Every structure is written in C-alpha cells, then in structure tokens.
Amino acid sequence: MSEEHLEPAELLEQLEQLDHVELDIHIQSARGLRDANPTLFETTLVEPYCICEIMGKDEPSFRTQSVTNNDDAPAWEETMKMAVVKGEHLIFMVNYKDDGTEDDLIGWTKLDFDKMVPHGFSGELALTGRETNEAIPAFLNVTVKASKIN
C-alpha cells in the first residue's frame, strides 16, 4: 500500500519502526539576532543565512540564501529534503555573510531525532551563542515533517 493511502495512525506506526526516515525541513525565519549581538548590527551590513546539517556527518548540508536587508528577523522560507538514521540530530547554524573574512556564526541549535519522528516538529528553537555556549535571546523557526523511505 502506498504512503498516500495510509491512515495517519498507520503512517505514524510505520515511521516509529523505521531506521531511515526522510525529512521535509522548512527553514522559515529567525528573530532576535540583533539582541544576540547588538554591536554587530551597528558596525556592518549583516546578511544572515542558515545552514542545516546532520550532526557529526561530513555529508553536504543545506544552506539558505543570505538575506540582505540587515534585519535581525530574516525570513528565508526555504525547504529541503534530508534522510536521517534513527538517533541522528539536525544542527542549524545561523551565520552572517562577512565580506573580506570568513562568515561568522551568530548562534546554533540542535533538533533531536525523537522531536522530529514520528510526529514532526513546528516551532521556535532557542539559539546558543558561538562563544559562550549559553542560550542567547534569539530564535530560529523551523518545521520538520517525517515521511517514510521506501
């Protein structure tokens, strides 16, 4: 029986039993970036973007486009597909494009496998600072939906 004809409860049961799951990851927006680093926004044009990757993997990751309006609440509205193995986590890193030097990290967050599968995740994730490894007053909005891999 194909996935399109499964009842929601049947699909959830199958997802819970799978080792490999395909995720639809929608990176929506961030907020509070200026509060995380006020000096940065005063001294340079900030062009934030977000990278999503599987924690600990050297595989290619996904990178959104840079937002060029120097806003501390960028909206990307970009979607990608990524396959994960049971127990893997997604890492999201919000960086800013820095002309002349390497791009710099504003903050990062992790989304655990059990928060994505089987029910999916939609909401804000608090960012952690690049230097302190403590929560900063900035957030990333994402939606992650799980579907089985045939």
C-alpha positions as CSV (number, residue, x, y, z in Angstrom):
1,M,0.0,0.0,0.0
2,S,1.5,3.4,-0.9
3,E,2.1,6.1,1.6
4,E,-0.7,8.3,0.0
5,H,-3.4,5.8,1.1
6,L,-2.3,5.2,4.6
7,E,-4.4,6.4,7.5
8,P,-2.4,8.9,9.8
9,A,-2.2,6.3,12.6
10,E,-0.8,3.7,10.2
11,L,1.8,6.1,8.9
12,L,2.9,7.0,12.4
13,E,3.2,3.4,13.3
14,Q,5.4,2.7,10.3
15,L,7.6,5.7,10.9
16,E,8.2,4.6,14.5
17,Q,9.6,1.3,13.2
18,L,11.9,2.7,10.5
19,D,15.6,3.2,10.9
20,H,15.8,5.6,8.0
21,V,13.4,8.5,7.7
22,E,13.1,11.2,5.0
23,L,12.6,14.7,6.5
24,D,11.0,17.7,4.8
25,I,12.8,20.6,6.5
26,H,11.4,24.1,6.2
27,I,13.6,26.9,7.5
28,Q,11.2,29.7,8.0
29,S,12.8,32.6,9.8
30,A,14.8,33.8,12.8
31,R,14.2,36.6,15.4
32,G,16.2,38.4,17.9
33,L,19.5,38.3,16.1
34,R,20.3,42.0,16.9
35,D,19.7,41.2,20.6
36,A,22.3,38.4,20.4
37,N,25.0,40.7,19.0
38,P,24.0,44.4,19.1
39,T,27.4,45.7,18.1
40,L,27.5,43.6,15.0
41,F,24.4,45.2,13.6
42,E,25.7,48.7,14.3
43,T,29.1,48.2,12.6
44,T,28.4,46.2,9.5
45,L,25.8,45.1,7.0
46,V,24.5,41.8,8.3
47,E,23.4,39.2,5.7
48,P,22.2,36.2,7.8
49,Y,21.7,32.7,6.4
50,C,21.1,29.3,7.9
51,I,22.9,26.0,7.5
52,C,21.2,22.7,8.3
53,E,23.3,19.5,8.6
54,I,23.2,16.1,10.3
55,M,25.3,16.3,13.5
56,G,28.6,14.6,13.1
57,K,28.3,13.9,9.3
58,D,30.7,15.2,6.7
59,E,27.9,14.9,4.1
60,P,26.8,18.1,2.3
61,S,24.5,20.3,4.2
62,F,21.8,22.7,3.1
63,R,22.3,26.5,3.1
64,T,19.6,29.1,2.7
65,Q,20.2,32.2,0.7
66,S,21.6,35.3,2.5
67,V,19.0,37.9,3.5
68,T,20.4,41.3,2.6
69,N,18.1,43.7,4.4
70,N,20.2,44.0,7.6
71,D,17.2,42.8,9.6
72,D,17.5,40.9,12.8
73,A,14.4,38.9,11.9
74,P,15.3,37.4,8.5
75,A,12.7,35.3,6.6
76,W,14.1,32.6,4.4
77,E,11.1,30.3,3.7
78,E,13.3,27.6,2.1
79,T,12.6,23.8,2.1
80,M,14.9,20.8,1.6
81,K,14.7,17.1,2.0
82,M,17.2,15.1,4.1
83,A,17.4,11.5,5.1
84,V,18.3,10.6,8.7
85,V,19.0,7.5,10.6
86,K,17.3,6.8,13.9
87,G,19.2,8.6,16.6
88,E,20.7,11.3,14.4
89,H,20.2,15.0,15.2
90,L,19.9,18.1,13.0
91,I,22.1,21.1,13.6
92,F,21.0,24.5,12.5
93,M,23.6,27.3,12.4
94,V,22.7,30.9,11.8
95,N,25.6,32.7,10.3
96,Y,26.2,36.1,8.6
97,K,27.9,36.8,5.4
98,D,31.1,38.8,6.1
99,D,32.8,40.5,3.2
100,G,36.5,40.2,3.3
101,T,36.7,37.5,6.0
102,E,35.2,34.1,6.8
103,D,31.5,34.2,7.6
104,D,30.7,34.2,11.3
105,L,28.3,32.3,13.4
106,I,25.6,34.2,15.3
107,G,24.1,31.1,17.0
108,W,23.3,27.5,16.6
109,T,20.7,24.9,17.8
110,K,20.1,21.2,17.7
111,L,16.9,19.3,17.0
112,D,16.9,15.7,18.3
113,F,15.5,12.7,16.3
114,D,12.8,12.0,18.8
115,K,11.4,15.5,18.5
116,M,11.1,15.1,14.7
117,V,9.9,11.5,14.3
118,P,7.2,10.4,14.1
119,H,5.0,13.5,14.8
120,G,7.2,16.2,13.2
121,F,8.2,19.5,14.8
122,S,7.0,23.0,14.1
123,G,8.1,26.0,16.2
124,E,10.9,28.0,17.6
125,L,14.3,26.7,18.7
126,A,16.4,28.8,21.0
127,L,19.9,29.6,19.6
128,T,23.1,29.1,21.6
129,G,25.8,31.6,21.4
130,R,29.0,31.0,19.4
131,E,31.4,31.9,22.2
132,T,29.6,31.2,25.4
133,N,27.7,28.0,24.6
134,E,24.8,29.5,26.5
135,A,21.3,30.5,25.3
136,I,21.1,33.8,23.6
137,P,17.9,35.9,23.1
138,A,17.5,34.7,19.5
139,F,15.3,32.0,17.9
140,L,15.0,30.0,14.7
141,N,11.6,29.0,13.3
142,V,11.5,25.6,11.6
143,T,9.0,22.9,10.5
144,V,10.2,19.3,10.1
145,K,7.9,16.6,8.8
146,A,8.8,13.0,8.6
147,S,7.9,10.6,5.8
148,K,8.9,7.0,5.3
149,I,11.6,5.9,2.9
150,N,10.5,3.2,0.5
